[in-house]
Amino acid sequence: MVIKKNGIDFTSKSGALTIDTIHLGTHEDGWTITGKVHEDYYQWINEFEAVHPKYGKVYGDFEANVYADTEEGFQHFYENHTPISWDYGDI
């Protein structure tokens, strides 16, 4: 199990670091991503779960901790479904 921490392994200058809703569903790269959509003028996903037939599972919240079955799986997910940085004050 790999644990990645906000502020150490990834950061957001604006405060929010979330998954864009366009990432929900099954993708050609093999990842299937689920999560609860939050909406307040803008839509985003905090807690998510992603599964891949080769890389296993990546889940968590980029504003806290993200867990992955392997480092390789985390890196593949992060490269293909990078969270977005934005400011909650903008909504």
C-alpha positions in Angstrom: 0.0 0.0 0.0 1.3 3.5 -1.0 0.1 6.6 0.8 0.5 10.0 -0.7 -0.1 13.1 1.4 -1.3 16.6 0.4 1.4 19.2 1.1 4.1 16.6 0.7 3.5 14.6 -2.5 1.2 17.1 -4.2 0.0 20.6 -3.4 -2.4 23.3 -4.5 -1.5 27.0 -4.4 -5.1 27.9 -4.6 -6.4 25.6 -1.8 -8.6 23.1 -3.6 -7.1 20.1 -5.3 -9.9 18.0 -6.8 -10.8 15.6 -9.6 -12.7 17.2 -12.5 -16.0 15.5 -13.2 -14.9 14.8 -16.8 -12.8 12.0 -15.3 -15.8 10.0 -14.1 -16.5 6.8 -15.9 -14.4 4.3 -17.8 -11.5 5.5 -19.9 -9.4 4.2 -22.8 -6.4 4.1 -20.5 -8.1 1.4 -18.4 -9.1 3.5 -15.4 -12.7 3.4 -14.1 -13.3 6.4 -11.8 -16.2 6.9 -9.4 -16.9 9.6 -6.9 -19.5 11.9 -5.4 -20.0 15.1 -7.4 -20.2 18.3 -5.4 -21.8 21.4 -6.9 -21.9 25.0 -6.0 -21.8 26.9 -9.3 -18.9 24.6 -10.2 -18.7 20.8 -10.1 -15.9 18.8 -8.5 -15.0 15.5 -6.9 -13.2 15.3 -3.5 -13.3 11.6 -2.6 -12.8 9.2 -5.4 -12.0 5.6 -6.2 -10.3 4.5 -9.4 -9.6 0.9 -10.5 -7.5 -0.4 -13.3 -7.1 -4.0 -14.5 -3.3 -3.8 -14.4 -2.5 -1.1 -11.8 -5.1 -1.9 -9.2 -6.9 0.7 -7.1 -6.2 4.4 -6.3 -8.6 6.1 -3.9 -8.9 9.0 -1.4 -9.0 12.7 -1.5 -6.2 14.9 -3.0 -6.9 17.5 -0.3 -5.8 14.9 2.3 -4.5 11.4 1.6 -4.5 9.3 -1.5 -3.9 5.5 -1.3 -2.7 3.2 -4.1 -2.0 -0.4 -4.4 1.4 0.4 -6.0 3.6 3.4 -6.7 3.4 2.5 -10.4 -0.4 2.6 -10.2 -0.4 6.0 -8.5 1.9 7.5 -11.0 -0.1 6.2 -14.0 -3.3 7.5 -12.5 -1.8 10.9 -11.6 -0.3 11.3 -15.1 -3.6 10.5 -16.8 -6.1 12.0 -14.4 -4.2 14.8 -12.7 -6.3 16.7 -10.1 -7.0 20.4 -10.8 -6.0 23.2 -8.5 -8.5 26.0 -7.9 -9.8 28.3 -5.2 -13.0 27.6 -3.3 -13.3 31.4 -2.9 -14.0 31.6 -6.7 -17.4 30.0 -6.2 
